[in-house]
Structure formats: structure tokens, C-alpha cells
Amino acid sequence: MAFLGRTAEPTSWKGREYWLHCLHDLYNSYSGICAYSAEWIPQTTGDPTVDHFVPKSANSRQTYEWPNFRLACLRFNRWKREFQDVLDPFEIQDDWFALDFPSLQIKPADRILVATQQRVRETITRLRLNTEICIRSRERWIKDFCTRQFTFEYLSANAPFIARELNRQGIVDTIPEIMNY
């Protein structure tokens, strides 16, 4: 990294997107799961990207640091951009976000601190987690599971938030009736 040796505080990264070299390793370490949608990103069509959780513009020293990288599909990386109001996926606790059935809307869980509820709402808004395209994606996972296109284990591996919510709410076996599939 001769560039970093010469440039302690970079302000321009054009032509020096060295973080792209770690995308394969990042993808593997996340098992292909987007840090923000909690859904599998197909390598050929899903556009996996390296997101800088702390934006490059906010702290250039973290630009090339592995602990600052999050695997994100291109859409979520673009929606997050340089904003810093999104909860860090590494800090989110299992009981902070809830998935409403049958609407498939994501919301703050009921029994969390008011300040945490606000941060969850900000994350939902910034990442546009309840847009039609996100709901349709969740619906596809649920429908394929309900119609036995794959197992609960497959759902857990490829859409872990959805699987966790089905399990947490105790509706793994009754979700086909809830969703009318």
C-alpha cells in the first residue's frame, strides 16, 4: 500500500479503490448475505459491494480498514450513501427489528428502549426497508418457503432475518395460512 504510505489522510480515492480487492473475501465472510437487507446477494446478478460503514468522507483513515467494511448489495449501499444514521449491523440485537405478518413491513420491536426505537426507525427510513421492492423480495422468500420450494434451513441460510422472525413469532408452521398461500 504505497499509496497510504504517501497519503496519510486521503481525500480522493479515484483509481485507488483498493477495498474492491477484498470483495471476494468479504462476500465469503458474510456467506453472501447483505448486511442491510439480511438477504442473500447472488454474485452474478445481485451486485455485491463493499460498503464503508463509516463513510470515507467522514473518516478517511478507515477507508481501507477491514472492520469498517460491510457487504451490501448495490441498492442498499447507494441508499445508505454517506449518511451516518444507520445502525451498525454488528451492533444490532436480535430483538430490535420485527417483521409484521402479513404486511411484511419491518418495524421497531415493541419492547426496546425509546431511543433505540428511534434509531431503528431512522435505519428503516434511510435504507428504505419498507419500499415496494423490499416487500416484494421478502414476499418471494416467504411464498417460496410456504409452497415448499425450499426448506426452513435454506431460508435461514439465505434470508436469516425472515427465518428468525418466523421462529421468534412461533409461526413457522402456520405462515402459509397467515399469508394465504
C-alpha positions as CSV (number, residue, x, y, z in Angstrom):
1,M,0.0,0.0,0.0
2,A,2.5,2.6,-1.2
3,F,-0.5,5.0,-1.7
4,L,-1.3,5.0,2.1
5,G,2.4,5.4,2.9
6,R,2.5,8.6,0.8
7,T,-1.0,9.8,1.7
8,A,-1.9,9.6,5.4
9,E,-5.3,11.3,5.0
10,P,-6.6,10.6,1.5
11,T,-9.5,12.8,0.3
12,S,-9.7,11.3,-3.2
13,W,-10.0,7.6,-4.0
14,K,-10.4,7.7,-7.7
15,G,-8.2,4.9,-9.1
16,R,-7.3,3.7,-5.6
17,E,-10.4,1.7,-4.7
18,Y,-8.2,-1.0,-3.2
19,W,-11.0,-2.2,-1.0
20,L,-12.5,-3.8,-4.1
21,H,-9.7,-6.4,-3.9
22,C,-11.3,-7.8,-0.7
23,L,-14.8,-8.2,-2.1
24,H,-14.5,-11.9,-2.6
25,D,-13.3,-12.4,1.0
26,L,-16.0,-10.1,2.3
27,Y,-18.6,-12.0,0.4
28,N,-17.4,-15.3,1.8
29,S,-17.2,-14.0,5.3
30,Y,-20.8,-12.8,5.1
31,S,-22.0,-16.0,3.4
32,G,-23.3,-13.7,0.7
33,I,-25.8,-12.1,3.0
34,C,-26.3,-8.3,2.6
35,A,-25.6,-6.6,5.9
36,Y,-28.6,-4.3,5.5
37,S,-31.4,-6.4,3.8
38,A,-30.3,-9.6,5.5
39,E,-30.9,-11.5,2.3
40,W,-28.6,-13.4,0.0
41,I,-26.9,-11.5,-2.8
42,P,-26.4,-13.6,-5.9
43,Q,-22.9,-12.9,-7.1
44,T,-23.8,-12.7,-10.8
45,T,-26.9,-10.6,-10.6
46,G,-27.1,-9.1,-7.2
47,D,-24.2,-6.6,-7.4
48,P,-22.4,-7.3,-4.0
49,T,-20.4,-4.2,-2.9
50,V,-18.1,-3.1,-0.2
51,D,-19.9,-0.6,2.0
52,H,-17.8,1.7,4.2
53,F,-19.9,1.8,7.3
54,V,-18.1,4.9,8.4
55,P,-18.1,6.8,5.2
56,K,-14.8,7.6,3.5
57,S,-15.7,11.3,3.7
58,A,-16.3,11.1,7.5
59,N,-13.1,9.3,8.4
60,S,-10.6,8.7,5.7
61,R,-8.3,6.7,8.0
62,Q,-10.9,3.9,8.0
63,T,-11.2,3.8,4.2
64,Y,-9.0,0.7,3.8
65,E,-9.8,-0.9,7.2
66,W,-11.5,-4.3,7.2
67,P,-13.5,-3.6,10.4
68,N,-15.2,-0.8,8.5
69,F,-16.3,-2.9,5.6
70,R,-19.9,-4.3,5.3
71,L,-21.1,-6.5,2.5
72,A,-24.0,-4.7,0.9
73,C,-25.9,-5.1,-2.4
74,L,-25.5,-2.1,-4.6
75,R,-29.1,-0.8,-4.0
76,F,-28.6,-0.7,-0.2
77,N,-25.1,0.7,-0.5
78,R,-26.5,3.6,-2.6
79,W,-29.4,4.2,-0.3
80,K,-27.1,4.4,2.7
81,R,-24.6,6.6,0.9
82,E,-22.6,8.8,3.3
83,F,-25.3,9.0,5.9
84,Q,-24.5,8.0,9.4
85,D,-27.9,7.5,10.8
86,V,-28.0,3.7,10.0
87,L,-27.5,1.3,12.8
88,D,-24.3,-0.8,12.5
89,P,-25.4,-4.4,11.6
90,F,-22.7,-5.7,14.0
91,E,-24.3,-3.9,16.9
92,I,-28.0,-4.7,16.2
93,Q,-29.5,-7.0,18.7
94,D,-32.0,-9.7,17.6
95,D,-34.9,-8.1,19.3
96,W,-34.6,-4.6,17.8
97,F,-36.4,-5.1,14.5
98,A,-39.6,-7.0,13.9
99,L,-41.3,-8.2,10.8
100,D,-45.1,-7.8,10.6
101,F,-47.1,-10.6,9.0
102,P,-48.9,-10.5,6.6
103,S,-47.9,-6.9,5.6
104,L,-44.2,-7.8,5.6
105,Q,-43.4,-4.3,6.9
106,I,-40.3,-4.0,9.1
107,K,-40.9,-2.0,12.3
108,P,-39.2,-1.4,15.6
109,A,-39.8,-4.2,18.1
110,D,-42.2,-3.4,20.9
111,R,-40.0,-4.0,23.9
112,I,-37.0,-1.9,23.2
113,L,-35.9,1.5,24.6
114,V,-37.5,4.6,23.1
115,A,-34.1,5.8,22.0
116,T,-33.4,2.5,20.3
117,Q,-36.8,2.6,18.6
118,Q,-35.9,5.9,17.1
119,R,-32.6,4.6,15.7
120,V,-34.4,1.6,14.3
121,R,-37.0,3.9,12.6
122,E,-34.2,6.0,11.2
123,T,-32.5,2.9,9.8
124,I,-35.7,1.6,8.3
125,T,-36.3,5.0,6.7
126,R,-32.7,5.6,5.4
127,L,-32.4,2.1,3.9
128,R,-36.0,2.2,2.6
129,L,-36.7,-1.2,4.1
130,N,-40.4,-0.9,3.6
131,T,-40.4,0.1,-0.1
132,E,-42.4,-2.0,-2.5
133,I,-39.3,-3.6,-3.9
134,C,-38.1,-4.7,-0.5
135,I,-41.5,-6.0,0.5
136,R,-41.8,-8.0,-2.8
137,S,-38.4,-9.5,-2.1
138,R,-39.5,-10.6,1.4
139,E,-42.8,-11.9,-0.1
140,R,-40.9,-14.0,-2.6
141,W,-38.8,-15.7,0.2
142,I,-42.0,-16.3,2.2
143,K,-44.0,-17.6,-0.8
144,D,-41.3,-20.0,-1.9
145,F,-40.9,-21.3,1.7
146,C,-44.7,-21.7,2.1
147,T,-45.0,-23.5,-1.2
148,R,-42.2,-25.8,-0.2
149,Q,-39.8,-24.7,-2.9
150,F,-37.1,-25.0,-0.2
151,T,-36.6,-25.9,3.5
152,F,-36.6,-23.7,6.6
153,E,-32.8,-24.4,6.8
154,Y,-32.4,-22.9,3.3
155,L,-34.5,-19.9,4.3
156,S,-32.4,-19.5,7.5
157,A,-29.2,-19.5,5.4
158,N,-30.4,-17.1,2.7
159,A,-32.9,-14.8,4.4
160,P,-31.9,-15.1,8.1
161,F,-34.0,-12.1,9.3
162,I,-37.2,-13.6,7.8
163,A,-36.4,-17.0,9.2
164,R,-35.6,-15.6,12.7
165,E,-38.9,-13.7,12.7
166,L,-40.9,-16.7,11.7
167,N,-39.2,-18.7,14.5
168,R,-39.4,-15.8,17.1
169,Q,-43.1,-15.3,16.5
170,G,-43.8,-19.1,16.5
171,I,-45.4,-19.1,13.1
172,V,-43.0,-21.3,11.1
173,D,-45.8,-23.9,10.6
174,T,-48.7,-21.5,10.3
175,I,-47.2,-18.9,7.9
176,P,-48.9,-20.5,4.8
177,E,-52.3,-19.7,6.4
178,I,-51.3,-16.3,7.5
179,M,-50.1,-15.4,4.0
180,N,-52.9,-17.3,2.2
181,Y,-50.5,-19.5,0.2
